[in-house]
């Protein structure tokens, strides 16, 4: 357990940040999962509608340092490749 007052404060701040980090993580992962489900189901219209929210979730994940920029870029690129293959 934290002993000094600054360590106690850091512990409280970490607990608060954990809530935001988990929310960002679940939002990002659910968008990716939803998109992949639509691709497997060959639903091009649904997948196309989901692209903006997928990009938004990935960009916010990069902004909050949940994902690295190259990882998000790779996921976006692969999403568009998968969408374009549905023709």
C-alpha positions in Angstrom: 0.0 0.0 0.0 1.1 3.5 -0.7 2.8 5.3 2.2 3.5 8.8 1.2 0.8 11.3 0.4 2.0 11.7 -3.2 2.0 8.0 -3.7 -1.6 7.9 -2.4 -2.6 10.6 -4.7 -1.0 8.8 -7.7 -2.8 5.7 -6.7 -6.2 7.5 -6.7 -5.4 9.1 -10.1 -4.5 5.7 -11.5 -7.8 4.3 -10.4 -9.6 7.2 -12.2 -7.6 6.8 -15.3 -8.2 3.1 -15.4 -11.9 3.7 -15.9 -11.3 5.9 -19.0 -8.7 3.5 -20.3 -11.0 0.5 -20.1 -13.8 2.5 -21.7 -11.6 3.4 -24.6 -10.3 -0.2 -25.0 -13.8 -1.7 -25.0 -15.1 0.9 -27.5 -12.2 0.3 -29.9 -12.3 -3.4 -29.7 -16.0 -3.6 -30.1 -15.9 -1.4 -33.3 -13.2 -3.7 -34.8 -15.2 -6.8 -33.9 -18.4 -5.4 -35.3 -16.6 -4.5 -38.6 -15.1 -7.9 -38.9 -18.4 -9.6 -38.3 -19.9 -7.5 -41.1 -17.0 -8.4 -43.4 -17.5 -12.1 -42.7 -21.2 -11.8 -43.3 -20.4 -10.0 -46.6 -22.6 -7.0 -45.6 -20.9 -4.3 -47.6 -23.5 -1.6 -46.9 -23.3 -2.1 -43.1 -19.5 -2.2 -43.2 -19.4 1.0 -45.2 -21.6 2.7 -42.6 -19.4 1.5 -39.8 -16.1 2.8 -41.3 -16.4 6.4 -39.9 -17.0 5.2 -36.4 -14.2 2.6 -36.7 -11.8 5.3 -37.8 -13.0 7.6 -35.0 -12.4 5.0 -32.4 -9.0 4.1 -33.7 -7.9 7.8 -33.9 -9.1 8.4 -30.3 -7.2 5.2 -29.2 -4.0 6.7 -30.7 -4.7 10.1 -29.1 -5.1 8.6 -25.7 -2.0 6.3 -26.3 -4.0 3.0 -26.1 -2.7 2.1 -29.6 0.4 3.2 -31.4 -0.1 5.2 -34.5 1.3 2.6 -36.9 -1.0 -0.1 -35.4 -4.1 2.1 -36.0 -2.9 2.9 -39.5 -2.5 -0.8 -40.2 -5.9 -1.6 -38.9 -7.5 1.1 -41.0 -5.6 0.0 -44.1 -6.7 -3.7 -43.6 -10.3 -2.6 -43.0 -10.4 -0.8 -46.3 -8.7 -3.6 -48.2 -11.3 -6.1 -46.7 -14.1 -3.7 -47.6 -12.9 -3.3 -51.2 -12.6 -7.1 -51.6 -16.4 -7.5 -51.0 -17.2 -6.3 -54.6 
